[in-house]
Amino acid sequence: MKADEVRRIQSRFIAPCCWHENLSVHDSPIAAQLRAEVESLAARGESDRQIVDRFVSQYGERILAEPRGWPLLILTLTPILVLFITLAFLIAYLRRRPHRIPSPPGSRLSAGNRSRMTRLLIAAVFLLGLSWELRIA
């Protein structure tokens, strides 16, 4: 078996010393031992499936970097299902909420507040332009 194929098989496992890093890149004595074991099993002619089954029987399903069967299906479908449920609730909420209620007469800005708002907007535009010029310079 080629070195690339052996490395691909090794990458299917998680290092059992810490259960956080891929076996093919983890730097620990047990990871080195397991990499050597995968190489020897591959050199003897065992298939990928046989090597995976041997490690799973020895360490359990937790050794697999990517779960197989139902756990993989659940991990794949759960985020999609949550997204669709969230969208359904959002659509239902948006359809049920009252439409925009017109503001009562007389609630518009007074002349003084309107001029104050205009000055604030002009100052904000000026400051944004100034910060943009300073960023370019």
Rosetta blueprint (number, residue, H / E / L):
1 M L
2 K L
3 A H
4 D H
5 E H
6 V H
7 R H
8 R H
9 I H
10 Q H
11 S L
12 R L
13 F E
14 I E
15 A L
16 P L
17 C L
18 C L
19 W L
20 H L
21 E L
22 N E
23 L L
24 S L
25 V L
26 H L
27 D L
28 S L
29 P H
30 I H
31 A H
32 A H
33 Q H
34 L H
35 R H
36 A H
37 E H
38 V H
39 E H
40 S H
41 L H
42 A H
43 A H
44 R L
45 G L
46 E L
47 S L
48 D H
49 R H
50 Q H
51 I H
52 V H
53 D H
54 R H
55 F H
56 V H
57 S H
58 Q H
59 Y H
60 G L
61 E H
62 R H
63 I H
64 L E
65 A L
66 E L
67 P L
68 R L
69 G L
70 W H
71 P H
72 L H
73 L H
74 I H
75 L H
76 T H
77 L H
78 T H
79 P H
80 I H
81 L H
82 V H
83 L H
84 F H
85 I H
86 T H
87 L H
88 A H
89 F H
90 L H
91 I H
92 A H
93 Y H
94 L H
95 R H
96 R H
97 R L
98 P L
99 H L
100 R L
101 I L
102 P L
103 S L
104 P L
105 P L
106 G L
107 S L
108 R L
109 L L
110 S L
111 A H
112 G H
113 N H
114 R H
115 S H
116 R H
117 M H
118 T H
119 R H
120 L H
121 L H
122 I H
123 A H
124 A H
125 V H
126 F H
127 L H
128 L H
129 G H
130 L H
131 S H
132 W H
133 E H
134 L H
135 R H
136 I H
137 A L
